[in-house]
Amino acid sequence: MNILVTGANGQLGRSVRKAAEGMPDNYIYTDVAELDITDPDAVRKFITDKEIDVIINCAAYTNVDAAEDHEDVAILINGIAPGILARAIKERNGTLIHISTDYVFGGSGKNVPLSEDEPPAPTGAYGRTKLKGEMEIAGSEASAIILRTAWLYSDYGNNFVEKILNLLQNRDSIKVVFDQCGTPTYATDLAGAIIDMISERKLKGNEGIYHFSNEGVCSWYDFAHAAASIKGFKGKEVLPCHSSEFPSKVVRPPYSVLDKTKYKTTFGKTVPHWRDSLEKCLAK
């Protein structure tokens, strides 16, 4: 099969590249320089010319704060482009694998793991635009798997773990919020799950929305404290604080733990605990 990976220079895209090494399928990697996914004609021509069977859409406008001021741009990438990709791959009778987010639940107000059936309630532009993308895919009636994930970090790029470690290199103490809870997702684990779906030919017949993050629950403070501990920082403090100490235009989800039962049952997989995956990442 011919597999198109969009947003291939981002942290998930790069993780997919690594996970796909040695796979028998033909993976084709693009970013905005090679393919503008907001251009329907360009997308249709690329998919037709390359005879694409599966699209993994890793492209997204992920700057949550900037999306509040640039929702027009975020809606193009997060909301409109997924529909363009879905309609184009439908013409090939192929499948779209699209990455969405826990931010579609920003205002759920619940403190139990959220299933795929939970009504979305985004509280900001990022969540609204990502939910728009899900709706565009559903309206296309294309074969599609939507994977909602959360707190993504990786061996690459600018992410929370890298920021925390950089801060600890230069400061004796840092503050991290403890009143926002969720589950980190190691991009290598998510990429591996995607590659397994494709290589095991489990796309057709399993269309729908799934949740995928690592197992367990923690706050951002717990996550940062674990990273500092694993890396062995001496004489440095990671201190808990309230979200109110870091004012933002965005109302971030206070509890966004994703229930992964549907994914594990459907695909017969287990998911690593977040701390185990963090240790693997930091060992690199």
Order of alpha helices (4+ residues) and beta strands (2+ residues): beta-alpha-beta-alpha-beta-alpha-alpha-alpha-beta-alpha-beta-beta-alpha-beta-beta-beta-alpha-beta-beta-alpha-beta-alpha-alpha
